[in-house]
Amino acid sequence: MKGPGARGGTTVRDALRGWGGVTAMAVVCALVALVALCLPLTTATTATQNTTATQTAGTEADEECEAPEKQTLSPSSADGDTIRAIKNRTGEKRKLIVGVDQSSYRWGYRNPNSGKTAELEGFDIDLVHRIAKDILGDPDAVQFKAIPTDQRIPAIQDGRVDMVVRTMTINCDRIADVAFSAPYFKTGQQVLAPKASPVKGYDDTLADRRICTAAGSTAFSALEADQKDGKLPASTDISTTVPNQLDCLVRLQLGEVDAVVTDGALAASQAAQDPTVQLKGDAFTAEYYGVAMKKDADDLVRRVNQILVDYRKDTANGWQASYGKWLSATLGKDAKKSEPPAPQYLRTI
């Protein structure tokens, strides 16, 4: 920004020609001095106002994010620009493009016994088929893309996928980057370790132990924060991270780490795969999975939320049926422990 004297520099010089030299210079100097005195005050005032505004915005954001699972839009079946763009794809490309896991047993995995194609199966995959059926009229109109844990958000932001349905926890950091649906599953972080291990849970028995987590996961964030706050022993080694959560189980089997921390729902499925490991202690967080989409895809978020409402009401072929098929064997027959509460929305239409 130009200073007060810059805009009228030529006019001031012209005016000086009609003034007494010394007197004119004295007046100009006085004006310059006055401006110099005022500028710091103006700058300080502006800086104070900006700081206050930033602090206020930060406080409001923190308050809004006390319950990240509620930061979603109300349901709607209306088509918007995002959904129309998906429907306007032609030929083989007229599919919903979804980022999923292909190695999480009972959630999203390739079943070698399902035939030559080894199709993807699991709880998350059922939900994807339901979304595709509602939007495109065909449950199989899906292009699955296997996305590592640490690539879920970049894949959405880069437009490689329309959404991610991959046991993705809704949290405050993530809702700054992507939009989430209402929760479709309740879980919590839990410790997985060999049955013979002295590790008893998320407690002091983790001292001097090596823990594996997936890079970019809520598990790693929780460990990092708890170690900083003294809730996790300082001697616990949390440096081992892997792109895909299942890689932690491999590290555990190879003896490269002593325990794994991940969502209890995933850990239970891994324990079902390997009878030598088991869940240790109770979950030490309460978290919710959501469908992740682009920040500006409001119509798609609303549509998915409407689909979730209908999916949970459908007792024959909806949420309950999928839970019974894929998860009851590892999480127990009581689905209510894993079913999220009635959704609450950020705002209405």
C-alpha positions in Angstrom: 0.0 0.0 0.0 1.3 3.5 -0.8 1.9 6.0 2.0 -0.3 9.1 2.5 2.2 11.3 0.7 2.8 9.1 -2.2 -0.5 9.5 -3.9 -0.2 13.3 -3.9 3.6 13.8 -4.4 3.3 15.9 -7.5 0.6 18.1 -6.1 2.6 18.8 -2.9 5.6 19.9 -4.9 3.5 22.2 -7.0 2.0 23.7 -3.9 5.4 24.4 -2.4 6.2 26.8 -5.2 3.7 29.3 -3.8 4.9 29.0 -0.2 7.8 30.5 1.6 10.7 28.0 1.3 11.6 27.5 5.0 8.0 27.7 6.2 6.8 25.3 3.6 9.5 22.8 4.5 8.6 23.1 8.2 5.0 22.3 7.4 5.9 19.3 5.3 8.3 18.0 7.9 5.5 18.3 10.5 3.1 16.4 8.3 5.7 13.7 7.7 6.4 13.4 11.4 2.7 13.1 12.2 2.3 10.4 9.6 5.3 8.5 11.0 3.8 8.7 14.5 0.4 7.5 13.4 1.6 4.5 11.2 2.9 2.4 14.1 -0.3 3.0 16.0 -2.4 2.0 13.0 -0.2 -1.0 12.3 -0.4 -2.1 15.9 -4.2 -1.7 16.0 -4.6 -3.7 12.8 -2.3 -6.4 14.0 -4.2 -6.6 17.3 -7.5 -6.8 15.4 -6.1 -9.5 13.1 -4.8 -11.5 16.1 -8.1 -11.2 17.8 -10.0 -12.3 14.7 -7.6 -15.3 14.2 -8.0 -16.3 17.9 -11.8 -16.0 17.6 -11.8 -18.1 14.4 -9.6 -20.7 16.0 -11.8 -20.9 19.1 -14.9 -21.2 17.0 -13.2 -24.0 14.9 -12.2 -25.8 18.1 -15.7 -25.5 19.5 -17.2 -26.8 16.2 -14.8 -29.7 16.2 -15.6 -31.0 19.7 -17.7 -33.6 18.0 -16.3 -34.2 14.5 -18.8 -37.0 13.8 -21.6 -34.3 13.8 -19.9 -32.0 11.3 -21.8 -33.3 8.3 -24.8 -32.1 6.1 -28.4 -33.2 6.4 -29.7 -36.0 4.1 -31.1 -35.3 0.7 -31.8 -37.3 -2.4 -31.4 -34.4 -4.8 -28.8 -34.5 -7.6 -26.2 -31.7 -7.6 -23.2 -31.0 -9.8 -21.1 -33.8 -8.3 -23.7 -36.5 -8.7 -24.6 -35.3 -12.2 -21.0 -35.5 -13.2 -20.9 -39.1 -12.0 -24.1 -40.0 -13.9 -22.8 -38.3 -17.1 -19.9 -40.7 -17.4 -20.4 -42.9 -20.4 -19.8 -46.5 -21.3 -17.4 -48.4 -19.1 -16.5 -45.2 -17.3 -20.1 -44.8 -16.0 -19.1 -46.0 -12.5 -18.7 -44.8 -9.0 -15.0 -44.6 -8.3 -14.3 -45.6 -4.7 -11.1 -45.9 -2.7 -11.1 -49.1 -0.5 -8.9 -51.5 1.2 -8.2 -54.9 -0.3 -6.4 -56.5 2.7 -8.6 -55.9 5.7 -10.3 -59.2 6.5 -14.1 -59.0 6.6 -14.0 -55.2 5.8 -12.4 -54.9 2.3 -10.4 -57.9 1.1 -10.0 -60.2 -1.8 -11.4 -63.6 -1.0 -9.3 -66.2 -2.8 -12.2 -68.6 -2.6 -14.7 -66.4 -4.5 -13.5 -67.5 -7.9 -10.9 -66.6 -10.5 -11.5 -62.9 -10.1 -11.1 -62.9 -6.3 -13.7 -60.2 -5.9 -13.6 -57.7 -3.1 -15.8 -58.5 -0.1 -16.6 -57.2 3.3 -18.6 -54.8 5.4 -17.2 -51.7 3.6 -17.7 -53.3 0.2 -21.4 -54.0 1.0 -21.9 -50.3 1.7 -20.2 -49.3 -1.5 -22.5 -51.5 -3.5 -25.5 -49.9 -1.8 -24.3 -46.4 -2.6 -23.7 -47.4 -6.3 -27.2 -48.9 -6.5 -28.8 -45.7 -5.2 -26.8 -43.3 -7.4 -26.4 -45.3 -10.6 -29.1 -47.9 -10.3 -26.6 -50.7 -10.4 -24.8 -52.1 -7.3 -21.9 -53.3 -9.5 -21.4 -50.0 -11.2 -18.2 -49.5 -9.1 -14.6 -49.0 -10.0 -12.7 -50.0 -6.9 -9.3 -48.5 -6.3 -7.0 -50.0 -3.5 -5.8 -47.0 -1.5 -3.1 -47.3 1.2 -4.0 -45.8 4.6 -1.7 -42.8 4.2 -3.1 -42.0 0.7 -6.8 -41.8 1.5 -7.0 -38.0 1.8 -4.7 -37.3 -1.2 -6.7 -39.6 -3.4 -9.9 -37.6 -2.6 -8.2 -34.2 -3.0 -6.6 -35.2 -6.3 -9.8 -36.4 -7.7 -8.6 -40.0 -8.2 -11.7 -41.2 -6.4 -15.2 -40.0 -5.8 -15.1 -41.2 -2.2 -13.2 -43.4 0.2 -15.0 -46.2 2.2 -12.1 -47.7 4.1 -12.6 -47.9 7.8 -11.7 -44.2 7.9 -12.2 -42.5 11.3 -13.8 -39.1 11.4 -11.6 -36.7 13.3 -10.9 -33.0 13.6 -7.7 -33.0 11.5 -9.4 -34.8 8.6 -12.5 -32.7 8.4 -10.2 -29.8 7.6 -9.2 -31.6 4.4 -12.2 -33.7 3.4 -16.0 -33.9 4.0 -17.4 -36.8 5.8 -20.8 -38.5 5.9 -22.6 -39.3 9.1 -20.9 -42.2 11.0 -21.7 -45.7 9.8 -19.7 -47.6 12.5 -18.5 -47.1 16.0 -15.1 -48.4 17.2 -12.0 -47.4 19.3 -8.3 -47.8 19.4 -7.1 -51.1 20.9 -3.9 -53.1 21.4 -3.2 -56.3 19.6 -0.3 -58.5 20.8 0.7 -62.2 20.9 -1.3 -64.2 23.4 1.9 -65.1 25.3 3.0 -61.5 25.5 3.3 -59.7 28.9 1.5 -56.7 27.3 -1.9 -56.4 29.1 -3.4 -53.4 27.3 -2.9 -49.7 26.8 -0.9 -49.2 30.0 2.5 -49.4 31.6 3.1 -52.9 30.2 3.9 -51.1 26.9 7.1 -49.6 28.4 10.2 -50.6 26.4 7.9 -52.2 23.8 7.9 -51.5 20.0 4.5 -50.6 18.6 3.4 -50.6 15.0 0.8 -48.3 13.5 -0.3 -47.2 10.0 1.2 -43.9 8.8 -1.5 -41.2 8.8 -3.7 -43.2 11.1 -5.6 -42.0 14.2 -3.7 -44.7 16.1 -0.4 -43.0 15.5 -1.8 -39.6 16.3 -3.2 -40.9 19.6 0.1 -42.6 20.6 2.1 -39.4 19.7 -0.2 -37.2 21.7 -0.4 -39.5 24.7 3.4 -40.0 24.9 3.8 -36.2 24.8 1.3 -35.9 27.6 2.8 -38.7 29.7 -0.1 -41.0 29.3 2.1 -43.5 27.4 5.5 -44.5 28.8 8.3 -42.5 27.3 10.3 -45.7 26.6 7.6 -47.0 24.3 9.0 -47.1 20.7 6.3 -45.8 18.4 8.6 -45.2 15.4 7.4 -48.1 13.3 4.8 -47.0 10.8 3.7 -48.7 7.6 1.6 -47.7 4.6 -1.1 -50.3 5.2 -2.4 -51.3 8.6 -2.2 -55.1 7.8 1.5 -54.7 7.4 1.7 -54.2 11.1 0.4 -57.7 11.7 3.2 -59.0 9.4 5.7 -57.1 11.5 4.2 -58.6 14.6 4.4 -62.1 13.2 8.0 -61.6 12.2 8.9 -60.3 15.7 9.9 -56.9 14.5 7.4 -55.2 16.9 5.8 -56.2 20.2 2.3 -54.9 19.7 0.0 -53.2 17.2 -2.4 -50.4 17.9 -5.3 -50.0 15.6 -9.1 -49.8 15.5 -10.6 -52.6 17.6 -12.8 -53.6 14.8 -9.8 -54.2 12.5 -7.8 -55.8 15.3 -10.5 -58.3 15.9 -10.5 -59.4 12.3 -6.7 -59.7 12.4 -7.0 -61.9 15.5 -9.4 -64.1 13.6 -6.8 -64.5 10.8 -4.0 -65.3 13.3 -5.0 -67.4 16.4 -1.6 -66.6 18.0 -2.5 -63.0 18.7 -5.4 -61.4 20.6 -6.8 -58.1 21.7 -5.3 -56.8 24.9 -7.4 -54.6 27.3 -10.3 -52.4 26.3 -10.5 -49.7 23.7 -9.0 -46.5 24.9 -10.8 -44.1 22.5 -14.3 -43.8 21.0 -14.2 -43.3 17.2 -16.5 -43.4 14.2 -16.0 -44.5 10.6 -17.4 -42.3 7.9 -17.5 -42.1 4.1 -15.0 -39.4 3.0 -15.5 -37.1 0.0 -14.3 -33.8 -1.4 -14.9 -30.7 0.7 -17.1 -29.0 -2.0 -19.2 -32.2 -2.9 -22.2 -31.1 -0.8 -24.7 -32.9 -2.9 -22.8 -36.2 -2.7 -22.4 -35.9 1.1 -26.1 -35.3 1.5 -26.9 -38.2 -0.8 -24.7 -40.6 1.0 -26.2 -39.5 4.3 -29.7 -40.3 2.9 -28.4 -43.6 1.8 -27.1 -44.3 5.3 -30.5 -43.5 6.8 -32.2 -46.0 4.5 -29.4 -48.5 4.9 -29.8 -48.6 8.6 -33.6 -48.9 8.4 -33.3 -51.9 6.0 -33.2 -54.8 8.4 -33.3 -57.4 5.7 -30.5 -56.2 3.4 -29.0 -53.3 5.2 -26.5 -52.5 8.0 -27.7 -55.2 10.4 -27.5 -57.9 7.7 -24.0 -56.9 6.6 -22.8 -56.9 10.2 -24.2 -60.3 10.8 -22.6 -61.6 7.7 -19.1 -60.2 8.1 -18.5 -59.0 11.6 -20.5 -60.9 14.2 -18.0 -63.7 14.2 -15.2 -61.4 15.4 -17.1 -58.6 17.2 -19.9 -60.6 18.7 -23.6 -61.0 17.9 -24.6 -57.8 19.7 -24.4 -55.2 16.9 -25.6 -52.4 19.1 -22.0 -52.0 20.5 -20.8 -51.1 17.0 -23.8 -49.3 15.6 -23.3 -45.5 15.8 -25.9 -43.3 17.6 -28.7 -41.6 15.6 -26.9 -39.1 13.4 -26.8 -35.3 14.1 -26.2 -32.9 11.3 -24.3 -29.6 11.1 -27.2 -27.7 9.4 -30.4 -28.4 7.6 -31.4 -27.5 4.1 
